Structure formats: C-alpha cells, structure tokens
Amino acid sequence: MMAYAEDGVFENKIVIGQTIGISGDVAGPVKEMLEGSRAYFDFINTSGGIHGRKIELKILDDEFNPLKTLANAEILVKKEHVFALFQSRGTPHTERILPVLTSFQIPLIAPITGSSVFYERKYRYLFNTRAKYQDEISKGVEHFFTTGINEVSLIYVNDAFGMDGFAGFSKAMSRYKLNPIATYHIDRISPDINATVNALVNTSSKAVIIVASSSTTVEIIKNLRVKNNAIQIMTLSNNSSQSFVNSLGPLGYGVIVSQIMPPPHLMTSMLGQEFKKIAQANGVAPTYAAMEGFVAAKVLVEGIKRSGSNPTRTGLIKGLETMRNFDLGGLVISYDEQNHDGSKFIELSIISKTDQFLR
C-alpha cells in the first residue's frame, strides 16, 4: 500500500491514534464515547471515506494513568506514525502529551477535558470541543444561589483536574458573594472517602459539588446518601454517562450533572436526528457520552475534509481553523488562528427515578 509524504496518510486510508482509559476508573464512560465516535467513523467509511480514504483508528489503553498516556502517545507518533491524535481523556493525562504535540507538530483533536489550562493560552496543536470545567462549576453555583441555597461545599481530587475545579469554585462563590462552607481535597489514587464524607455531614452544607473521576464520585455519593440524604449534589460532565448513572442505582436520583453536549434524545435538532439515525444503525445506546464521541468524530472528519485531497498535518490545522461558528446542527464549534476553544455549550441535568438524565 503506497504511503504519502505525510505520516498516517495512505492511498486508501488515514490512520488516527488514540490513547485513552479503556480500563481503569473511567472505563464505563470511555466505552460509551468510543461507541459514539466509531459509529460516525463507520458511517463515513461506508459512505466512501474522505476523498476516497477511510478512517482507521489505532487505540491504546492507558488505564487512566498519565504516565502511560505519554508512553502510548509516543508509540502512536514514533512507531505507528499516525496522522493525528484524537480524544485523550483526563487533565493530567493531556498535559503529559503536550510536549509530544509540539515536538512532532501533530494535532490532538477533542481532548476529553475542560481544564482551563487548555483554554487560557492557545496551543497550536490542540483543538477543544467542550466547554470549560470552571464554567460548568459556575453554572452549578449559580443554580444553587438562584434557588436559595448558599451553604455550598466542594470535594475535589488533588490533581490538575481537581485544582482547576477548586479555582473555578472559588471564583464562582466570590462572584455571588458566598463563602464556602468547606472544601476537601482527596487523593486521586487512594481517596479517604469515608473521612471526607464524615467531615462534610458535620457541617451546615446544604449542597456539595464533586470534582473527581467517575468511580470516586460514585463512592462519595453512595457514602453521602447513607449519612445525609438531604444534601444536594452536583458533579461535572466528566461523569455524564449511563454507566455512571447505572453505578449509582437508586442513590443517583436527584444528582445534578452538568452537560457539555445537547441531549442525545433531542429530535428537534439536526444533530440529534443524525445521531439517532447513525447510533441506531450501529447498535449504539444514545447517551451523552456517546454523543460527545460522535461530535468529536464529526469535528475531526470536517477538519480532514477541509485539509484537501492530499491531507497534511499543517493542512488539518488550517482546515480546523476555518471552522468559525460552524453549526453541527444544534451545537456550534468555532476555531480560528488565535482561538481553539471549540464550544461554550453548558446546561444542567438531573438524574431521574428512572435512571435518565432530565434537563
């Protein structure tokens, strides 16, 4: 098979690399995201590909370990010679591979993180597709404030993700002239959940925002529900998956989850209609996490289309940067030479008694 001048580009395919936690703490939501992205790539491939080339996705499991994320990224770039990287997951994980992007001038499209570190300055080779975590937290604080709940606390993991959440929480509480009742940081690897929850329930907190991975957040909520079922709970879009809801079971009822994608069941938008059609054809459950994977795949494909009939990494970057206020059918993605933020869409949902997200 003849290879072209650019790594990962062949006569009949374009090879894309992905390092992500197929196993480990985020395996559940990652499975849903991969189903969504694969469904769209399969749709493109069966429709003739992009300028006659099919998308081939090479995925390595980093077990949600930042060190392994870096090792995998280097394998994908140096050994597998992929054309671009796609949908890493996690803040410290994505931070680890930033030097790889710069050294090899290879773009990363749709990292699954909303940390402000990826928005406050422009990284030439990184293209976001989701809103910032800090804006999600601000939305939550605003909700509590407008419903008369001022006694709000925070539980956050002690890594880059959690520290970004803490910064966003502090800003939001200050904006509404509120003083946090308490803030608790927990270890990412070995969190002392019981001690943290015991401390929280002995305060006057009426609401708590949790910034942590899916498995840790589930355990915090279960522990908290047993000890004080009256405290309102909010968590972020990193936990927006059906696997997260299923893990909570009946204890998930009433938990608020911020969303950075339109509802996957929304049939009033072109994006919702397209997602439903392609998801059903591929046996994919219509979840928020699958929708995020689907949208990320659409953005990558659109960027490659705009890079021309013989795509290069430079052409992909330039193609993505022409997507200014690009409407996917109900979700707007916008890039230019100075801004790779992507989307600002945020809304709040709540888990129902029937284990569904309600707007």
Secondary structure, DSSP 8 states (H G I E B T S, - for coil): --B-SSTTBBSSEEEEEEEE-SSSTTHHHHHHHHHHHHHHHHHHHHTT-BTTBEEEEEEEE-TT-HHHHHHHHHIIIIIS--SEEE--BSHHHHHHHHHHHHHHT--EE--B---GGGTSS--TTEE--S--HHHHHHHHHHHHHHTT---EEEEEESSHHHHHHHHHHHHHHHHTT---S-EEEE-SSS--HHHHHHHHHTS--SEEEEES-HHHHHHHHHHHHHH-TTSEEEE-GGG-SHHHHHHHGGGGTT-EEEESS--TT-TTSHHHHHHHHHHHHTT----HHHHHHHHHHHHHHHHHHHT-SS--HHHHHHHHTT-TTEESSS-EEEEETTEEEE----EEEEE-TTS-EE-
